[in-house]
Amino acid sequence: MGAEPEMGVDEFLEQRFDLLESGQWSEFHRGQLVHLQLPDLDHGNTILNLSKILARFAADAEGYPCFDVGLVIEREPDTLWFPSISYFDAGPRFAETDKEVTEAVPAAVIELASTSDRRRPMPARARRYLAWGVREVWIVDPAEESVQLHRPARPGPPRAWGRGDTVPMDGCFSGLELQIAELFAQPEWWT
């Protein structure tokens, strides 16, 4: 039998805003607090671009994206991950939007592999999300300007695209034509 976790999700949430950067870059893995490296400007730029793309898509879709909502993917010991985007397509529309954390399983998760401590565990995280019931996991890498798509029923390596690709999406984002370069475009004011 393993050691007792240092704290649970509720205790973590009570202490979160006392952490560095108000806990924005902290997670809770099997009862242990984990601090992630602060992301760079490319991380924020990619999130901005993703939010625009998903806002256009969600205007005509039944689902909706949530940004930085904590996903309680395991209890006793507790694990709470904060993916960049969780996409929900079940239940009342926008039911998860204002929550700090949820135990609801999203249809899709979008993770940004924007720092080395985020990049290394991404394959294992994708497998864990899929085992939990997430139907697809996107891993977006701003440094490589690439996207990987993980799905539970697809054998072999994940599908992958680079900056020059245009991808007609299916699954959770059916109907979305994703231009990979659009994810990494610099805002006009930046140049």
C-alpha positions as CSV (number, residue, x, y, z in Angstrom):
1,M,0.0,0.0,0.0
2,G,1.4,3.4,-1.0
3,A,1.9,6.5,1.1
4,E,-1.1,8.7,1.8
5,P,-1.3,11.8,-0.5
6,E,-0.3,15.0,0.9
7,M,-3.6,16.6,0.1
8,G,-6.7,16.2,-2.0
9,V,-8.3,18.4,-4.7
10,D,-10.2,20.5,-2.2
11,E,-7.1,21.4,-0.2
12,F,-5.2,22.1,-3.4
13,L,-8.0,24.5,-4.5
14,E,-8.0,26.3,-1.1
15,Q,-4.2,26.9,-1.4
16,R,-4.0,27.5,-5.2
17,F,-4.1,31.3,-5.2
18,D,-1.3,31.4,-2.6
19,L,1.0,29.6,-5.0
20,L,3.4,31.2,-7.6
21,E,1.4,33.0,-10.3
22,S,-1.8,32.2,-8.3
23,G,-1.4,28.6,-9.2
24,Q,-2.0,29.2,-12.9
25,W,0.9,26.8,-13.8
26,S,0.4,24.3,-11.0
27,E,-1.3,20.9,-11.1
28,F,-2.0,18.1,-8.7
29,H,-0.7,14.6,-9.7
30,R,-1.7,11.6,-7.5
31,G,-1.8,13.7,-4.4
32,Q,1.3,15.7,-5.1
33,L,1.6,19.3,-6.1
34,V,3.5,19.9,-9.3
35,H,4.7,23.3,-10.6
36,L,5.2,23.6,-14.3
37,Q,7.6,26.0,-16.1
38,L,6.1,29.3,-17.0
39,P,5.2,29.2,-20.7
40,D,6.6,31.7,-23.2
41,L,4.8,34.1,-25.5
42,D,4.3,31.5,-28.2
43,H,2.1,29.6,-25.7
44,G,-0.2,32.6,-25.2
45,N,-0.2,33.4,-28.9
46,T,-1.2,29.8,-29.7
47,I,-4.0,29.9,-27.1
48,L,-5.3,33.2,-28.6
49,N,-5.3,31.6,-32.1
50,L,-7.0,28.5,-30.9
51,S,-9.7,30.5,-29.1
52,K,-10.5,32.4,-32.3
53,I,-10.7,29.2,-34.3
54,L,-12.9,27.4,-31.7
55,A,-15.1,30.4,-31.3
56,R,-15.9,30.3,-35.0
57,F,-16.5,26.6,-34.9
58,A,-18.6,26.6,-31.7
59,A,-20.9,29.2,-33.1
60,D,-22.5,26.5,-35.2
61,A,-21.7,23.5,-33.1
62,E,-23.4,21.9,-30.2
63,G,-20.2,21.8,-28.1
64,Y,-18.2,24.5,-26.4
65,P,-14.6,25.0,-25.3
66,C,-13.5,25.7,-21.7
67,F,-10.1,27.3,-21.0
68,D,-8.0,26.2,-18.1
69,V,-10.8,24.3,-16.3
70,G,-9.3,21.7,-14.0
71,L,-10.1,18.1,-14.8
72,V,-10.3,15.7,-11.9
73,I,-9.2,12.5,-13.7
74,E,-8.5,10.4,-10.6
75,R,-9.6,10.2,-7.0
76,E,-7.7,8.7,-4.0
77,P,-5.1,9.7,-4.7
78,D,-6.4,12.7,-6.5
79,T,-5.1,13.9,-9.8
80,L,-6.1,17.3,-11.2
81,W,-4.8,18.4,-14.6
82,F,-5.4,21.8,-16.3
83,P,-5.2,21.3,-20.1
84,S,-5.2,24.4,-22.1
85,I,-8.6,23.7,-23.6
86,S,-11.4,21.1,-22.8
87,Y,-14.2,20.7,-25.3
88,F,-17.5,19.6,-24.0
89,D,-20.3,18.4,-26.3
90,A,-22.7,16.7,-23.8
91,G,-25.0,18.1,-21.2
92,P,-26.4,21.6,-21.0
93,R,-24.5,24.0,-23.2
94,F,-21.9,26.0,-21.2
95,A,-22.5,23.9,-18.0
96,E,-18.7,23.6,-17.4
97,T,-17.7,27.1,-18.4
98,D,-17.6,28.9,-15.0
99,K,-16.3,25.9,-13.0
100,E,-12.9,25.9,-11.4
101,V,-12.8,22.1,-11.7
102,T,-15.0,19.4,-13.0
103,E,-15.3,15.6,-13.0
104,A,-17.2,15.7,-16.3
105,V,-15.2,14.0,-19.1
106,P,-14.8,16.3,-22.1
107,A,-15.1,15.1,-25.6
108,A,-11.7,16.5,-26.5
109,V,-8.7,17.9,-24.8
110,I,-6.1,20.3,-26.3
111,E,-2.7,20.4,-24.6
112,L,0.1,22.7,-25.5
113,A,3.6,21.2,-25.3
114,S,5.2,24.6,-25.0
115,T,7.9,23.8,-22.4
116,S,10.1,20.8,-21.8
117,D,8.2,19.7,-18.7
118,R,5.0,19.8,-20.6
119,R,6.4,18.1,-23.7
120,R,8.0,15.0,-22.1
121,P,4.9,13.6,-20.5
122,M,2.5,14.3,-23.3
123,P,2.3,10.8,-24.8
124,A,1.5,9.4,-21.3
125,R,-1.0,12.2,-20.6
126,A,-2.8,11.5,-24.0
127,R,-3.1,7.8,-23.1
128,R,-4.5,8.7,-19.7
129,Y,-7.0,11.1,-21.1
130,L,-8.2,8.5,-23.6
131,A,-8.4,5.8,-20.9
132,W,-10.5,8.2,-18.8
133,G,-13.0,8.5,-21.7
134,V,-11.8,11.6,-23.7
135,R,-12.5,10.8,-27.4
136,E,-9.6,12.8,-28.8
137,V,-6.5,14.6,-27.6
138,W,-4.7,17.2,-29.6
139,I,-1.1,17.9,-28.6
140,V,-0.1,21.3,-30.1
141,D,3.6,22.1,-30.1
142,P,4.4,25.8,-30.8
143,A,8.2,25.2,-31.1
144,E,7.7,22.4,-33.7
145,E,4.7,24.2,-35.2
146,S,2.9,20.8,-35.3
147,V,-0.2,19.1,-34.1
148,Q,-0.7,15.5,-33.1
149,L,-4.2,13.9,-32.8
150,H,-4.6,10.9,-30.5
151,R,-7.8,8.8,-30.6
152,P,-8.5,5.6,-28.6
153,A,-9.6,3.4,-31.5
154,R,-6.8,4.3,-33.9
155,P,-3.9,1.8,-33.9
156,G,-0.4,2.9,-34.4
157,P,1.2,6.3,-33.9
158,P,-1.0,9.4,-33.6
159,R,-1.9,11.4,-36.7
160,A,0.4,14.4,-37.1
161,W,0.5,17.6,-39.2
162,G,2.9,20.4,-39.7
163,R,2.7,24.1,-40.5
164,G,2.0,23.8,-44.2
165,D,-0.9,21.3,-43.7
166,T,-4.7,22.0,-44.0
167,V,-6.7,19.3,-42.3
168,P,-10.4,18.7,-42.8
169,M,-11.3,17.6,-39.2
170,D,-13.7,14.8,-38.3
171,G,-14.7,13.5,-34.9
172,C,-15.4,16.1,-32.2
173,F,-14.6,18.9,-34.6
174,S,-16.3,17.6,-37.7
175,G,-16.7,20.3,-40.3
176,L,-13.7,22.3,-39.1
177,E,-11.0,22.8,-41.7
178,L,-7.9,23.5,-39.7
179,Q,-5.0,25.3,-41.3
180,I,-2.1,24.4,-39.0
181,A,-0.2,27.6,-39.8
182,E,-3.2,29.6,-38.4
183,L,-2.5,28.2,-34.9
184,F,1.0,29.8,-34.9
185,A,0.4,33.0,-36.8
186,Q,1.8,36.1,-35.1
187,P,-0.7,38.9,-34.4
188,E,-0.3,41.9,-36.7
189,W,0.6,44.2,-33.8
190,W,3.4,41.8,-32.9
191,T,5.4,42.2,-36.1
